[in-house]
Amino acid sequence: MLKPHLRITQLILLGVTLMTPLTAARAEVGVGAGPTAGAEVIFDGSRKMLDSKWTYWKGPRFSSSLPIKWKIVKDPVDQGTVMMTDDPAAAGGKYGTADVVTKKKYRDFRLHIEFLIVKKGGNSGVYLQNRHEIQVLDGDKTKHGMGAVINETESPYHAYNGIGKWNSYDIVYRAARFKDGKRSEKAMVSMFFNGIKVHSNQSINQVWGGPNSGIDGGNDGGKGITDTPGGLKLQCEGHEVLYRNIWIKELELLKANTDFKK
């Protein structure tokens, strides 16, 4: 018999609705969605939470320094404050120089994150397990573009709200599996973009962007995936991209299925 928490996880992913506490575990998706039951808020708009739960990713190109230089600024649309990716070390698009990553590391999880691009061409990225990037890039509709599992899927650009407006990614991610030290199952992701399902059980082949991009980027051209957890990373490329309302819930996905419903 399945343990209760595993049973709950499987029912969530199957979209089962029951008149029990399981119902509360199924969060809605889209801009403004609150944390599902059991989720941890990892950014609430405050400097205190940014400093307590995040740090810099000290990859081979890192050139900033603690404390985190990302700014806490007023939300241009709603009340409250948000974080902005503008770190001087990344000026000119130097990715990997000032990326921030959660201190906590994850394997399987459900993620909600909201972003707003201030100016045309604004560029950042959401890195799952500090490996696999979901692109944040205004104006790009290619496989390297907005909302794409970078270089692996087409950009679901039709779901993008545009400059100066809040956007949301709702994601279920399953880490790669290993047997006898070798990858036996690829990482997998499903995603809603502003409430529209855009990726369903999308397998991810490798880490793109080289050693400056994230964990395993320098291993066998990004194909040398290792069995180590990683944090949620946000990319800094010297652009004004804002983030808010970030929460995450750890899961244990026994089967290769990340699909979920609103």
C-alpha positions, 0 to 999 in steps of 0.5 A, a space after each residue: 500500500 502506498 504511503 499517504 504522501 506518495 498517494 497524494 502526489 500521484 492523485 495530484 498528477 492525475 488530476 483527481 478531485 476528491 472531497 477530502 484534504 487532497 483537494 487543497 493540495 491542488 493549487 490553481 495556476 497563473 499570475 497570483 496563484 498562492 502556495 499549495 498545501 505543503 509548499 514553501 515560499 522562497 521569495 515573498 518580496 522582501 530583502 530578508 527572504 532573498 538573503 536568507 534563502 538565496 545566494 550566488 551560484 559560484 560557477 566558473 564565471 562568477 564575479 560578483 560578491 555577497 551580499 546579493 547585489 540584486 535590488 528590491 524594488 517597488 512592484 510597478 503593477 501591484 502593491 508590494 516589492 519585488 526583486 530585480 536581476 540588475 547586478 553590475 557584474 552581469 552588464 553586457 549579458 555576461 550570464 553566470 557572473 551574478 546568477 542567484 540560486 536557492 540555498 536548498 537543493 531539490 530533486 522532484 518539485 512543483 514550482 510557481 514563479 512570476 516574472 515581469 520584463 521591464 524593457 524590450 529584449 529583457 533576458 533572464 532564465 529559470 533554471 530547474 535544479 540549476 541545470 535545465 533552463 526555462 527561458 525568459 527572453 522577450 522577443 524570441 520565438 525560437 527554440 531559444 526563446 520565451 517559455 521554451 525548455 531551452 533548445 529542446 522545445 519551440 517557444 510557446 510565445 503565444 502565452 506571453 503577456 508582454 512587456 510591463 506585465 506579470 507572467 507566471 510559470 507553473 511547473 512540475 519537474 522530475 529529476 533524472 534517474 540513475 542506475 549503477 551510476 548511469 542515467 536511466 531516465 531523463 529529467 522531465 517537465 510539464 508547465 503552464 505558462 500564464 494558465 495555458 498548458 504549454 509543455 506536457 511530460 517533456 523529456 530534457 536531454 542535456 544541460 545547454 550553455 556550457 560550464 557557465 550555465 549551471 550544474 553539469 554544463 561542462 560535463 561531456 558538452 552538457 550530456 554528462 548529467 550527474 545524480 546530484 540535486 540542485 537549487 532553483 536558479 535565476 539568471 542575471 544578464 544585466 537586464 531589468 527583469 523582475 521576480 515575485 511570488 515564488 514557491 516550491 513544493 518537494 515531490 517524490 515522483 516514482 513514475 516518469 509522469 509530471 503532467 498535472 491540471 489546473 
